[in-house]
Amino acid sequence: MSKIIWSKIDEAPALATYSLLPIVNAFTKAAGVEVVLSDISLAGRVLAAMGLAEDELSKLGEVVLQEDANIIKLPNISASVGQLKDCIAELQGQGYDIPNYPENPANDSEKAIQAKYSTCLGSAVNPVLREGNSDRRAAVAVKNFAKKNPHKLRAFSENSKAYVAHMEGNGDFYGNEKSVTSDKDQKVTIALNGKELTTIKALAGEVLDGTFMSVAALKAFYKKTIEDAKANDVLWSLHLKATMMKISDPIMFGHGFVAFFEDVFAKYADTFKELNVNPNQGMSDLEKKIKGHAKEAEIKAAFKAALDSDAPKLAMVDSDKGTTNFNASNDVIIDASMPVVVREGGKQWDRTGAAVECVAVIPDSTYGMFHAEMVADCVKNGQYDVTTMGTMQNIGLMAQKAEEYGSHPTTFELAEAGTVTVTTEDGKVLMSFECEAGDIWRMSRAKDIPIKDWVRLTVERTRIEGIPAVFWLDENRAHDAEMIKKVKKYLADFDTNGLDIQFMNVTDATRFTNARIRQGLNTIAVTGNVLRDHLTDMYPILELGTSAKMLSIVPLLAGGGLYETGAGGSAPKHVEQFLKEGHLRWDSLGEFLALAESLRFLGHKHSDAKLSALTAALDKANEGYLDNSKEPSRKAGEPDNKASHFYLAQYWAKALAEGDNAELAAKFAPVAKALSEKEDQIISELLAVEGKAQNIGGYFHPNDELAQKAMRPSATLNAIIESI
């Protein structure tokens, strides 16, 4: 029997799995395919780090190196320190004997505990599993459905004041970057004033980048944007990725927090030092630290007064709750938040809940330039038309931890001023940088094999699609200049005759892509890992309403396949609604599409007629799901995620019953009949739990029995599925 591994992860998609997976397994087993769970949730990883559970992530890291690997990977939490602490507290409350996370370890024992827990922070999952490059695009049926059923994009007002501010000049990562290609396999040491920070094993042909952000320049940048926002009368908002870029971005967040409330932090500096307040963790953590202190009320009043003053207005995460942009570093995640700015006509929400034009502050210009052009394009040309706009496909370089900026052990907040050197084991200095204390220094890497595969995949997809492909590479950026040399070298190894393959910097590539999109034309964006992250949320959210509806295929270097299922940025709100009123609005379409691609891969690999028939029927079911608008409603009392799974099963069984494979048709004809005849009864049973609070035994670590009961409330549907 063939095997597909389905990741057990977190939040809304994890809840949906309790309902969806029994249906999936009932259908796939009929074609000799078993779908098995692998727990790589945050809670599962925490327990594994403490030796209380199997390390499923490490096991999957071995599976992706096998030629028959077939993994469906749902969106997982990229944990902030705050989320990690909440998860630990929940597990402790469930009886697990695990220690607290020591934020400021006082001894070697606490340092060891912190080191174990730190493996669970940030983008801990993706670098392990992504042993291939990324092929992200909208399925044709999904794109056509979006055109026929357009979601709402709000118009940019005439003379809109919305804009993006990013750093420029020599202060940021772009301006300070240096890049080299390693000429052999060798150890490379990163040191500050001769003291080793870390040593890595570089491979022959690997691109190594070093760069730093000047904290003095960052502070000056923040100060200017705050002054400009006040002068321009726009909301001020900070957009970072503190979960994935777990070293650099929380630091930048903390500096932004202090800059916006400069007077308050100066006035209470001694109190904050005494209470160990860390601005990198935001207002929610600060409020916990000052709770019960003699000056608690005074400090809270000072922050409120700052918001009420003539400083620029601050964008809100939740205006109803008074939650600002600085509540927690992981509340605003740039690849989810910036598409909303564009979708909403260059606006965010102020304290009254009103939508107001904003300046989106993005310190790092390496991707800030993309967002700046996206907003500027709409200010100049108006909002996109969903009914006519073309599509952006992406080929992303990410295999073997390529370009893992800030989420790896080669990013440092420098403890002292001086010289950072990058030196080979035979004493050759590859790069050196003069830095100040507190500067953020980072190295990123891109190995040779993934780069060549990235070029191969680009050529393959460009020929299949017959549309232009653009490498988003800037000859004036050190890293990109090295990449351009490699890409041109490897393009010569492939037949590119008749293909339109170009090179452009970020701003020009954005303009080229957007001009084509406005004409209804399609384009392939070929990007590095970080830009891949931003593009494959921005464009799908504008085109389709969500990035969860994108096909995300990772052809693994060893020959297997990894199928990712969209973004989870709104998942916490989905869970909150489910617990309150039994309604889960998560749309599992991403999982449906990933499953089809996963089965297609198996069918091609094994030339299996039954598998091909099962896959073709699922394709029809997915089309039926879209054409009949069976996605979950947002409102309690109406069909939700559980009902959407029922309709998938109904359409899938019908397609099999009417299909060419006689054995499967005979098997699923009675199933299709039962699901059709008992539709009203099943929907009635599913709706009966709507509006009722649910207890699943935990947010990060639900009780399986309670969660299954909550997500499978239709005895009629369960009986039909179990009869297959």
C-alpha positions as CSV (number, residue, x, y, z in Angstrom):
1,M,0.0,0.0,0.0
2,S,1.3,3.5,-0.9
3,K,1.6,6.0,1.8
4,I,0.9,9.8,2.0
5,I,2.1,11.6,5.2
6,W,-0.4,14.3,6.4
7,S,1.1,16.7,8.9
8,K,-0.7,17.2,12.2
9,I,-0.2,20.9,13.0
10,D,-1.9,23.7,14.8
11,E,-5.0,25.9,15.1
12,A,-7.8,25.9,12.5
13,P,-6.3,23.5,9.9
14,A,-5.5,21.0,12.7
15,L,-9.2,21.2,13.8
16,A,-10.3,20.7,10.2
17,T,-8.1,17.6,9.9
18,Y,-10.3,15.8,12.6
19,S,-13.2,16.0,10.2
20,L,-11.4,15.7,6.8
21,L,-8.9,13.0,7.3
22,P,-11.4,10.1,8.0
23,I,-13.1,11.0,4.7
24,V,-9.8,11.2,2.8
25,N,-8.6,7.8,4.2
26,A,-11.9,6.1,3.4
27,F,-11.6,7.1,-0.3
28,T,-7.8,6.7,-0.8
29,K,-7.7,3.2,0.8
30,A,-10.0,2.0,-2.0
31,A,-7.1,2.7,-4.3
32,G,-4.4,1.3,-2.1
33,V,-3.2,4.5,-0.5
34,E,-3.1,5.1,3.2
35,V,-2.8,8.6,4.7
36,V,-1.0,8.7,8.0
37,L,-0.5,11.6,10.5
38,S,2.8,13.0,11.6
39,D,2.7,15.3,14.6
40,I,4.8,18.4,13.9
41,S,2.6,20.8,15.8
42,L,4.2,23.3,18.1
43,A,3.0,21.3,21.1
44,G,4.4,18.1,19.6
45,R,7.7,19.7,19.0
46,V,7.8,21.1,22.5
47,L,7.2,17.7,24.0
48,A,9.8,16.2,21.6
49,A,12.4,18.8,22.7
50,M,11.8,17.8,26.3
51,G,12.1,14.1,25.5
52,L,8.4,13.3,26.1
53,A,7.4,12.5,22.5
54,E,8.9,11.2,19.3
55,D,10.7,13.8,17.3
56,E,8.4,13.5,14.3
57,L,9.9,16.6,12.6
58,S,13.4,15.0,12.5
59,K,11.8,11.8,11.1
60,L,10.1,13.8,8.3
61,G,13.5,15.5,7.7
62,E,14.8,12.0,6.7
63,V,11.7,11.1,4.7
64,V,12.1,14.1,2.3
65,L,15.5,12.7,1.3
66,Q,13.8,9.6,0.0
67,E,12.7,9.2,-3.6
68,D,9.2,8.0,-2.7
69,A,8.5,10.8,-0.1
70,N,4.9,12.1,-0.4
71,I,4.0,14.7,2.3
72,I,1.0,17.0,2.6
73,K,2.1,19.8,4.8
74,L,-0.5,22.1,6.4
75,P,0.4,25.6,7.8
76,N,2.0,25.4,11.2
77,I,2.6,28.0,13.9
78,S,6.0,29.8,13.5
79,A,6.2,30.4,17.2
80,S,7.1,33.7,18.9
81,V,8.4,33.6,22.4
82,G,5.0,34.6,23.7
83,Q,3.3,31.7,21.8
84,L,5.9,29.3,23.0
85,K,5.4,30.3,26.7
86,D,1.6,30.0,26.3
87,C,2.0,26.5,24.7
88,I,4.3,25.4,27.6
89,A,1.8,26.7,30.2
90,E,-1.0,24.7,28.5
91,L,1.0,21.5,28.5
92,Q,1.9,22.0,32.1
93,G,-1.8,22.5,32.9
94,Q,-2.4,19.1,31.2
95,G,0.0,17.4,33.5
96,Y,3.2,17.4,31.5
97,D,6.3,17.8,33.7
98,I,8.2,20.4,31.6
99,P,10.0,23.5,32.8
100,N,9.1,27.1,32.1
101,Y,10.9,28.9,29.3
102,P,13.8,30.9,30.8
103,E,13.8,34.2,29.0
104,N,17.0,35.3,30.8
105,P,18.8,32.2,31.8
106,A,20.7,32.6,35.1
107,N,22.8,29.4,35.0
108,D,24.0,26.6,32.7
109,S,20.9,24.5,33.5
110,E,18.6,27.3,32.4
111,K,20.7,28.0,29.3
112,A,20.3,24.3,28.3
113,I,16.5,24.5,28.8
114,Q,16.4,27.7,26.7
115,A,18.5,26.0,24.0
116,K,16.1,23.0,23.8
117,Y,13.0,25.2,23.6
118,S,14.6,27.6,21.1
119,T,14.5,24.8,18.5
120,C,10.7,25.3,18.5
121,L,10.8,29.0,17.8
122,G,10.3,30.7,14.5
123,S,10.4,28.8,11.2
124,A,11.5,25.6,12.7
125,V,9.5,23.3,10.4
126,N,10.0,24.6,6.8
127,P,13.8,24.6,6.6
128,V,13.7,20.9,7.6
129,L,11.1,19.8,5.1
130,R,11.8,22.0,2.1
131,E,14.3,19.8,0.3
132,G,13.2,21.2,-3.0
133,N,12.3,24.4,-4.7
134,S,8.8,25.9,-4.8
135,D,6.2,25.9,-7.6
136,R,3.3,28.0,-6.5
137,R,0.3,28.9,-8.8
138,A,-3.4,29.0,-8.9
139,A,-5.2,26.0,-10.3
140,V,-7.1,27.1,-13.5
141,A,-10.4,26.1,-11.9
142,V,-9.7,28.3,-8.9
143,K,-8.6,31.3,-10.9
144,N,-11.6,31.0,-13.2
145,F,-13.9,30.8,-10.2
146,A,-12.4,33.9,-8.7
147,K,-13.0,35.8,-11.9
148,K,-16.6,34.7,-12.1
149,N,-17.2,35.3,-8.3
150,P,-15.0,38.3,-7.5
151,H,-14.2,39.2,-3.9
152,K,-14.1,42.8,-2.8
153,L,-11.1,45.0,-3.3
154,R,-11.6,48.5,-2.0
155,A,-10.8,51.4,-4.3
156,F,-7.9,53.7,-3.6
157,S,-9.2,57.2,-3.1
158,E,-8.2,59.9,-5.6
159,N,-5.0,61.5,-4.5
160,S,-4.4,58.7,-1.9
161,K,-1.8,59.5,0.7
162,A,-0.9,55.8,1.3
163,Y,2.7,54.8,0.8
164,V,5.4,52.4,2.0
165,A,8.6,53.6,3.8
166,H,11.7,51.5,3.8
167,M,15.4,52.2,4.6
168,E,17.7,53.5,1.9
169,G,21.4,54.1,1.6
170,N,24.1,52.2,3.5
171,G,22.3,51.7,6.8
172,D,20.3,48.6,6.0
173,F,20.9,45.0,4.9
174,Y,20.7,45.9,1.2
175,G,23.3,48.7,1.4
176,N,25.8,46.8,3.6
177,E,25.7,43.4,1.8
178,K,28.7,41.5,0.6
179,S,28.6,38.2,-1.2
180,V,31.1,35.5,-2.3
181,T,30.9,32.1,-3.8
182,S,32.9,29.4,-1.9
183,D,35.5,27.8,-4.1
184,K,35.6,24.5,-2.2
185,D,34.2,22.6,0.7
186,Q,35.5,24.3,3.8
187,K,34.8,25.5,7.3
188,V,34.0,29.2,7.6
189,T,34.1,31.1,10.8
190,I,32.1,34.2,11.7
191,A,33.8,36.3,14.4
192,L,33.4,39.6,16.2
193,N,36.7,41.2,17.1
194,G,38.4,37.8,16.7
195,K,35.9,36.1,19.0
196,E,34.1,33.2,17.3
197,L,30.3,33.7,16.9
198,T,29.8,30.5,14.9
199,T,31.4,28.2,12.4
200,I,29.7,26.7,9.4
201,K,30.5,24.1,6.8
202,A,30.4,25.8,3.4
203,L,30.1,23.7,0.2
204,A,31.9,24.3,-3.1
205,G,29.8,26.6,-5.2
206,E,27.8,27.9,-2.3
207,V,26.8,31.5,-2.2
208,L,27.6,33.2,1.1
209,D,26.3,36.6,2.0
210,G,27.2,38.8,4.9
211,T,25.4,42.1,5.8
212,F,24.2,44.1,8.8
213,M,21.5,46.6,9.7
214,S,22.9,49.7,11.5
215,V,20.7,50.2,14.6
216,A,21.6,53.9,14.6
217,A,20.3,54.1,11.0
218,L,17.2,52.1,12.0
219,K,16.4,54.4,14.9
220,A,16.9,57.5,12.6
221,F,14.6,55.8,10.0
222,Y,11.9,55.2,12.6
223,K,12.1,58.8,13.9
224,K,11.7,60.2,10.4
225,T,8.8,58.0,9.4
226,I,7.0,59.0,12.6
227,E,7.5,62.7,11.9
228,D,6.5,62.2,8.2
229,A,3.3,60.3,9.2
230,K,2.3,63.1,11.5
231,A,3.0,65.7,8.7
232,N,1.1,63.6,6.1
233,D,-1.7,62.9,8.5
234,V,-1.6,59.1,7.9
235,L,-1.7,56.1,10.2
236,W,1.7,54.7,11.2
237,S,2.1,50.9,11.1
238,L,5.1,48.6,11.3
239,H,5.2,45.5,9.2
240,L,7.7,42.7,10.0
241,K,8.0,38.9,10.2
242,A,9.1,38.3,13.7
243,T,7.9,34.7,13.7
244,M,10.0,33.4,10.8
245,M,12.8,35.9,11.1
246,K,13.1,35.1,14.8
247,I,16.4,36.8,15.5
248,S,16.3,40.0,13.4
249,D,12.7,41.1,13.3
250,P,11.8,41.0,17.0
251,I,14.8,43.3,17.5
252,M,13.6,45.7,14.8
253,F,10.1,45.4,16.4
254,G,11.5,46.4,19.8
255,H,13.3,49.4,18.4
256,G,10.1,50.5,16.7
257,F,8.1,50.1,19.9
258,V,10.6,52.3,21.8
259,A,10.8,54.9,19.0
260,F,7.0,55.3,18.9
261,F,6.7,55.7,22.7
262,E,10.1,57.3,23.1
263,D,9.1,59.6,26.0
264,V,7.4,56.8,28.0
265,F,10.4,54.5,27.7
266,A,12.7,57.2,28.7
267,K,10.6,58.3,31.7
268,Y,10.2,54.7,33.1
269,A,13.6,53.3,32.0
270,D,14.6,52.4,35.6
271,T,11.3,50.7,36.3
272,F,11.4,48.7,33.1
273,K,15.0,47.7,33.8
274,E,14.0,46.5,37.3
275,L,11.1,44.5,35.9
276,N,13.1,43.0,33.0
277,V,10.8,44.5,30.4
278,N,11.8,43.5,26.9
279,P,10.3,45.8,24.2
280,N,11.0,43.1,21.6
281,Q,8.0,41.2,23.1
282,G,5.6,44.1,22.8
283,M,2.9,45.7,24.9
284,S,1.1,42.5,26.1
285,D,4.3,41.3,27.7
286,L,5.1,44.7,29.2
287,E,1.7,44.8,30.8
288,K,2.3,41.4,32.3
289,K,5.6,42.5,33.7
290,I,4.2,45.7,35.3
291,K,1.1,44.0,36.7
292,G,0.8,44.7,40.5
293,H,3.7,47.3,40.4
294,A,3.1,50.5,42.3
295,K,3.5,52.5,39.0
296,E,1.3,50.1,36.9
297,A,-1.7,52.6,36.5
298,E,0.7,55.5,36.0
299,I,2.6,53.7,33.2
300,K,-0.6,52.6,31.5
301,A,-1.9,56.2,31.6
302,A,1.4,57.4,30.1
303,F,1.1,55.0,27.1
304,K,-2.6,56.1,26.6
305,A,-1.6,59.8,26.8
306,A,1.1,59.2,24.1
307,L,-1.6,57.7,21.9
308,D,-3.9,60.6,22.6
309,S,-1.2,63.2,21.9
310,D,-0.4,64.9,18.6
311,A,1.9,62.0,17.6
312,P,0.8,60.2,14.5
313,K,-2.1,57.8,14.9
314,L,-1.1,54.2,15.3
315,A,-2.7,51.4,13.3
316,M,-4.7,48.9,15.3
317,V,-4.7,45.1,15.3
318,D,-8.1,45.1,17.0
319,S,-9.7,48.5,17.6
320,D,-12.6,46.9,19.6
321,K,-10.1,45.6,22.1
322,G,-7.8,48.5,21.9
323,T,-5.0,46.3,20.6
324,T,-2.3,48.3,18.8
325,N,0.3,47.4,16.2
326,F,2.7,47.0,19.1
327,N,0.7,44.4,21.2
328,A,3.0,41.5,20.3
329,S,5.7,41.1,17.6
330,N,3.8,38.2,16.0
331,D,0.4,40.1,15.7
332,V,1.4,41.7,12.4
333,I,3.0,39.4,9.9
334,I,4.0,41.3,6.8
335,D,3.1,38.8,4.1
336,A,-0.4,38.6,5.6
337,S,-0.7,42.3,6.6
338,M,0.6,44.1,3.5
339,P,-1.9,42.4,1.1
340,V,-4.6,43.7,3.4
341,V,-3.3,47.2,3.1
342,V,-3.5,46.9,-0.7
343,R,-6.9,45.1,-0.6
344,E,-8.3,47.8,1.6
345,G,-7.3,50.7,-0.7
346,G,-4.1,51.7,1.2
347,K,-5.9,51.8,4.5
348,Q,-5.7,50.3,8.0
349,W,-7.9,50.7,11.1
350,D,-7.5,53.4,13.7
351,R,-8.7,53.4,17.3
352,T,-12.3,54.2,16.4
353,G,-12.4,51.3,13.9
354,A,-12.3,53.7,10.9
355,A,-10.3,52.7,7.8
356,V,-7.6,55.4,7.4
357,E,-4.8,55.8,4.8
358,C,-1.5,54.7,6.2
359,V,2.3,54.6,5.9
360,A,3.4,51.0,6.0
361,V,6.9,51.0,7.6
362,I,9.1,48.2,6.4
363,P,12.8,48.7,7.4
364,D,14.4,46.0,5.2
365,S,14.5,47.4,1.7
366,T,15.4,44.0,0.1
367,Y,11.7,43.3,0.1
368,G,10.4,46.7,1.1
369,M,10.9,47.8,-2.5
370,F,8.3,45.3,-3.6
371,H,5.6,46.5,-1.2
372,A,6.5,50.1,-2.0
373,E,5.9,49.5,-5.7
374,M,2.6,47.5,-5.0
375,V,1.1,50.4,-3.1
376,A,2.5,53.1,-5.5
377,D,1.1,51.2,-8.5
378,C,-2.4,51.3,-7.0
379,V,-2.1,54.9,-6.0
380,K,-1.2,55.8,-9.6
381,N,-3.4,53.3,-11.5
382,G,-6.2,52.4,-9.1
383,Q,-7.3,49.1,-7.6
384,Y,-7.2,45.9,-9.6
385,D,-10.2,44.3,-11.3
386,V,-10.6,40.7,-10.0
387,T,-12.8,39.8,-12.9
388,T,-10.1,40.5,-15.5
389,M,-6.7,40.5,-13.8
390,G,-4.0,38.0,-14.9
391,T,-2.1,35.8,-12.5
392,M,1.4,35.6,-11.0
393,Q,3.0,32.2,-10.8
394,N,6.2,31.8,-8.7
395,I,9.2,29.6,-8.9
396,G,11.0,30.0,-5.5
397,L,14.5,29.1,-4.5
398,M,14.2,27.5,-1.0
399,A,15.7,24.0,-1.1
400,Q,18.3,23.1,1.5
401,K,17.5,26.2,3.6
402,A,18.4,28.6,0.8
403,E,18.3,32.2,1.8
404,E,16.9,31.6,5.3
405,Y,17.3,35.2,6.4
406,G,17.0,35.7,10.2
407,S,15.6,32.3,11.0
408,H,18.8,30.4,11.4
409,P,22.0,30.4,13.6
410,T,23.9,32.9,11.6
411,T,22.0,36.1,12.7
412,F,23.4,38.0,15.6
413,E,22.7,41.1,17.7
414,L,26.2,42.3,18.2
415,A,27.3,42.7,21.8
416,E,30.0,45.2,21.1
417,A,31.3,47.5,18.4
418,G,34.1,46.3,16.1
419,T,34.9,44.2,13.1
420,V,32.9,41.2,12.0
421,T,34.9,38.8,9.9
422,V,34.0,35.8,7.7
423,T,37.2,33.7,7.5
424,T,38.0,30.3,5.9
425,E,39.8,27.6,7.8
426,D,43.1,28.4,6.0
427,G,42.9,32.0,7.2
428,K,41.5,33.8,4.2
429,V,39.2,36.7,5.1
430,L,36.2,36.4,2.7
431,M,34.3,39.5,4.1
432,S,34.6,42.0,6.9
433,F,32.3,44.6,8.3
434,E,32.7,47.6,10.7
435,C,29.8,47.6,13.1
436,E,28.4,49.2,16.2
437,A,27.1,47.5,19.3
438,G,23.5,46.4,18.8
439,D,23.7,46.2,15.0
440,I,22.0,43.2,13.5
441,W,24.5,41.1,11.5
442,R,23.4,38.2,9.4
443,M,24.6,35.6,6.9
444,S,22.4,33.8,4.4
445,R,23.4,30.9,2.2
446,A,22.3,29.3,-1.1
447,K,23.8,26.0,-2.1
448,D,24.8,25.2,-5.7
449,I,22.5,22.1,-6.3
450,P,19.3,24.0,-5.3
451,I,20.3,26.9,-7.6
452,K,20.7,24.6,-10.5
453,D,17.4,22.9,-9.8
454,W,15.7,26.3,-9.5
455,V,16.9,27.1,-13.0
456,R,15.8,23.7,-14.3
457,L,12.3,24.1,-12.7
458,T,12.0,27.6,-14.2
459,V,12.8,26.4,-17.7
460,E,10.4,23.5,-17.3
461,R,7.5,25.7,-16.1
462,T,8.2,28.5,-18.7
463,R,8.0,26.0,-21.5
464,I,4.8,24.4,-20.1
465,E,3.1,27.8,-19.6
466,G,4.3,29.6,-22.6
467,I,4.5,33.0,-20.7
468,P,7.4,35.2,-19.7
469,A,9.5,34.3,-16.7
470,V,11.4,37.0,-14.8
471,F,14.3,36.4,-12.4
472,W,13.9,39.0,-9.7
473,L,17.6,39.7,-9.4
474,D,19.2,43.1,-9.0
475,E,22.7,43.5,-10.5
476,N,23.4,46.3,-8.0
477,R,22.8,44.0,-5.0
478,A,25.8,41.9,-3.9
479,H,23.9,38.6,-3.4
480,D,21.9,39.0,-6.6
481,A,25.1,39.7,-8.7
482,E,26.5,36.4,-7.6
483,M,23.2,34.7,-8.4
484,I,23.0,36.2,-11.8
485,K,26.4,34.7,-12.7
486,K,25.2,31.2,-11.6
487,V,21.8,31.4,-13.2
488,K,23.2,32.5,-16.6
489,K,25.8,29.7,-16.4
490,Y,23.1,27.1,-15.7
491,L,20.6,28.4,-18.2
492,A,23.1,27.4,-20.9
493,D,22.7,23.8,-19.8
494,F,19.0,23.7,-20.8
495,D,17.1,24.3,-24.1
496,T,15.7,27.8,-23.7
497,N,15.0,28.2,-27.4
498,G,11.7,30.2,-27.9
499,L,11.4,31.0,-24.1
500,D,11.0,34.5,-22.8
501,I,13.3,34.6,-19.7
502,Q,14.4,38.0,-18.3
503,F,16.3,39.5,-15.4
504,M,15.0,42.6,-13.5
505,N,15.5,44.3,-10.2
506,V,12.6,44.2,-7.7
507,T,11.0,47.5,-8.6
508,D,11.1,46.8,-12.4
509,A,10.0,43.2,-12.0
510,T,7.0,44.4,-9.9
511,R,6.1,47.0,-12.5
512,F,6.4,44.5,-15.4
513,T,4.3,41.9,-13.6
514,N,1.6,44.4,-12.5
515,A,1.3,45.9,-16.0
516,R,0.7,42.4,-17.4
517,I,-1.7,41.5,-14.6
518,R,-3.8,44.7,-15.4
519,Q,-3.9,43.5,-19.0
520,G,-5.2,40.1,-18.0
521,L,-1.8,38.4,-18.8
522,N,0.1,35.9,-16.8
523,T,3.7,36.0,-15.7
524,I,6.1,33.7,-13.8
525,A,8.1,35.4,-11.1
526,V,11.4,33.6,-10.3
527,T,12.6,34.7,-6.9
528,G,14.7,33.9,-3.9
529,N,13.1,32.5,-0.7
530,V,12.2,35.8,1.0
531,L,10.5,37.4,-2.0
532,R,8.8,34.1,-2.7
533,D,7.1,34.4,0.7
534,H,5.9,37.9,0.0
535,L,4.7,37.4,-3.6
536,T,2.9,34.2,-2.9
537,D,0.7,35.9,-0.3
538,M,0.3,39.3,-2.0
539,Y,-0.8,38.3,-5.4
540,P,-3.1,35.3,-4.5
541,I,-4.9,37.5,-1.8
542,L,-5.6,40.1,-4.5
543,E,-6.4,37.6,-7.2
544,L,-8.3,34.8,-5.3
545,G,-9.1,36.4,-1.9
546,T,-6.7,34.1,0.0
547,S,-3.4,32.5,-0.5
548,A,-4.8,29.2,0.9
549,K,-6.3,28.5,-2.5
550,M,-2.9,28.4,-4.2
551,L,-1.3,25.2,-5.4
552,S,2.0,24.9,-3.5
553,I,4.1,22.1,-4.9
554,V,7.7,21.4,-3.8
555,P,9.3,18.8,-6.2
556,L,11.9,17.4,-3.8
557,L,15.5,17.0,-5.0
558,A,15.5,13.3,-4.2
559,G,12.5,12.7,-6.4
560,G,9.5,12.8,-4.0
561,G,7.0,15.5,-3.5
562,L,5.9,18.0,-0.7
563,Y,2.5,19.6,-1.1
564,E,1.9,22.7,1.0
565,T,-1.6,23.9,1.7
566,G,-1.8,27.7,1.9
567,A,-1.4,30.2,4.7
568,G,-2.6,30.1,8.3
569,G,-2.5,33.8,9.2
570,S,-6.2,34.0,10.1
571,A,-6.3,30.6,11.8
572,P,-6.2,32.0,15.4
573,K,-9.4,34.0,14.8
574,H,-11.0,30.9,13.3
575,V,-10.3,28.9,16.4
576,E,-11.6,31.7,18.6
577,Q,-14.9,31.7,16.8
578,F,-15.1,27.8,16.8
579,L,-14.6,27.6,20.6
580,K,-17.2,30.4,21.2
581,E,-19.9,29.2,18.8
582,G,-19.0,25.8,17.2
583,H,-18.4,27.3,13.8
584,L,-15.2,26.7,11.9
585,R,-14.8,29.0,8.9
586,W,-11.5,27.6,7.7
587,D,-11.6,26.7,4.1
588,S,-9.9,23.3,3.4
589,L,-9.7,23.9,-0.4
590,G,-5.9,24.1,-0.1
591,E,-5.9,20.6,1.4
592,F,-8.3,19.3,-1.3
593,L,-6.0,20.7,-4.1
594,A,-2.8,19.4,-2.4
595,L,-4.3,15.9,-2.0
596,A,-5.2,15.9,-5.7
597,E,-1.6,16.8,-6.6
598,S,-0.2,14.2,-4.1
599,L,-2.4,11.4,-5.6
600,R,-1.5,12.5,-9.2
601,F,2.2,12.2,-8.2
602,L,1.6,8.6,-7.0
603,G,-0.5,7.7,-10.0
604,H,2.2,8.9,-12.4
605,K,5.0,7.2,-10.4
606,H,3.3,3.8,-10.3
607,S,1.2,4.0,-13.6
608,D,-1.8,2.9,-11.5
609,A,-5.2,3.1,-13.3
610,K,-7.1,3.1,-10.0
611,L,-5.1,6.0,-8.6
612,S,-5.6,7.9,-11.8
613,A,-9.4,7.4,-11.6
614,L,-9.4,8.4,-7.9
615,T,-7.4,11.6,-8.8
616,A,-9.6,12.5,-11.8
617,A,-12.7,12.1,-9.6
618,L,-11.2,14.4,-6.9
619,D,-10.4,17.0,-9.6
620,K,-14.1,16.9,-10.6
621,A,-15.1,17.1,-6.9
622,N,-12.9,20.2,-6.4
623,E,-14.5,21.8,-9.5
624,G,-18.0,21.0,-8.1
625,Y,-17.0,22.4,-4.7
626,L,-16.0,25.7,-6.3
627,D,-18.8,25.9,-8.9
628,N,-21.5,25.2,-6.3
629,S,-19.9,27.6,-3.7
630,K,-19.7,25.1,-0.9
631,E,-16.9,27.0,0.9
632,P,-17.6,27.6,4.6
633,S,-19.7,30.5,5.6
634,R,-18.2,33.1,8.0
635,K,-21.4,33.2,10.1
636,A,-22.5,30.8,12.8
637,G,-25.7,29.0,12.1
638,E,-24.7,28.5,8.4
639,P,-22.7,25.5,6.9
640,D,-19.1,25.6,8.0
641,N,-15.9,23.7,7.4
642,K,-17.5,20.4,8.5
643,A,-20.2,20.8,5.9
644,S,-17.6,21.6,3.2
645,H,-16.0,18.2,3.8
646,F,-19.4,16.5,3.4
647,Y,-19.9,18.2,0.0
648,L,-16.4,17.2,-1.1
649,A,-17.2,13.5,-0.2
650,Q,-20.5,13.7,-2.0
651,Y,-19.0,15.1,-5.2
652,W,-16.0,12.8,-5.0
653,A,-18.2,9.7,-4.6
654,K,-20.5,10.8,-7.4
655,A,-17.6,11.3,-9.8
656,L,-16.2,7.8,-8.9
657,A,-19.7,6.2,-9.3
658,E,-19.9,7.8,-12.8
659,G,-16.3,7.2,-13.7
660,D,-14.6,4.7,-16.0
661,N,-13.0,2.4,-13.4
662,A,-15.6,-0.3,-12.9
663,E,-14.3,-1.5,-9.6
664,L,-14.3,2.0,-8.0
665,A,-17.7,2.8,-9.6
666,A,-19.3,-0.3,-8.1
667,K,-17.7,0.5,-4.7
668,F,-18.8,4.1,-4.6
669,A,-22.2,4.0,-6.3
670,P,-24.0,3.1,-3.0
671,V,-21.9,5.7,-1.1
672,A,-22.9,8.4,-3.6
673,K,-26.5,7.4,-3.4
674,A,-26.5,7.5,0.5
675,L,-24.7,10.9,0.6
676,S,-27.2,12.4,-1.9
677,E,-30.3,10.9,-0.3
678,K,-29.3,11.8,3.3
679,E,-27.9,15.3,2.5
680,D,-30.7,17.1,4.4
681,Q,-30.3,14.9,7.5
682,I,-26.5,15.3,7.5
683,I,-26.6,19.0,7.1
684,S,-29.2,19.2,9.9
685,E,-27.0,17.2,12.2
686,L,-24.0,19.4,11.3
687,L,-26.0,22.6,11.9
688,A,-27.3,21.4,15.2
689,V,-24.0,22.2,17.0
690,E,-23.8,25.7,15.5
691,G,-24.0,28.5,18.1
692,K,-22.8,26.3,20.9
693,A,-19.5,26.7,22.7
694,Q,-17.0,23.9,22.2
695,N,-14.5,22.3,24.6
696,I,-11.6,20.6,22.8
697,G,-9.3,20.4,25.8
698,G,-6.6,22.7,24.6
699,Y,-5.6,25.3,22.0
700,F,-2.1,24.1,21.2
701,H,-2.7,20.5,22.3
702,P,-6.3,19.5,21.9
703,N,-7.7,16.3,23.4
704,D,-8.2,14.1,20.3
705,E,-11.4,12.5,21.6
706,L,-13.0,15.9,22.4
707,A,-11.8,17.5,19.1
708,Q,-13.1,14.5,17.0
709,K,-16.5,14.7,18.8
710,A,-16.7,18.4,18.1
711,M,-15.6,18.2,14.5
712,R,-17.6,15.0,13.6
713,P,-21.1,15.6,15.0
714,S,-23.1,13.9,12.2
715,A,-23.7,10.3,13.1
716,T,-25.3,9.7,9.7
717,L,-22.2,11.0,7.8
718,N,-19.8,9.1,10.0
719,A,-21.7,5.9,9.4
720,I,-21.6,6.3,5.7
721,I,-17.9,7.1,5.6
722,E,-17.1,4.2,8.0
723,S,-19.0,1.8,5.7
724,I,-16.7,2.4,2.7
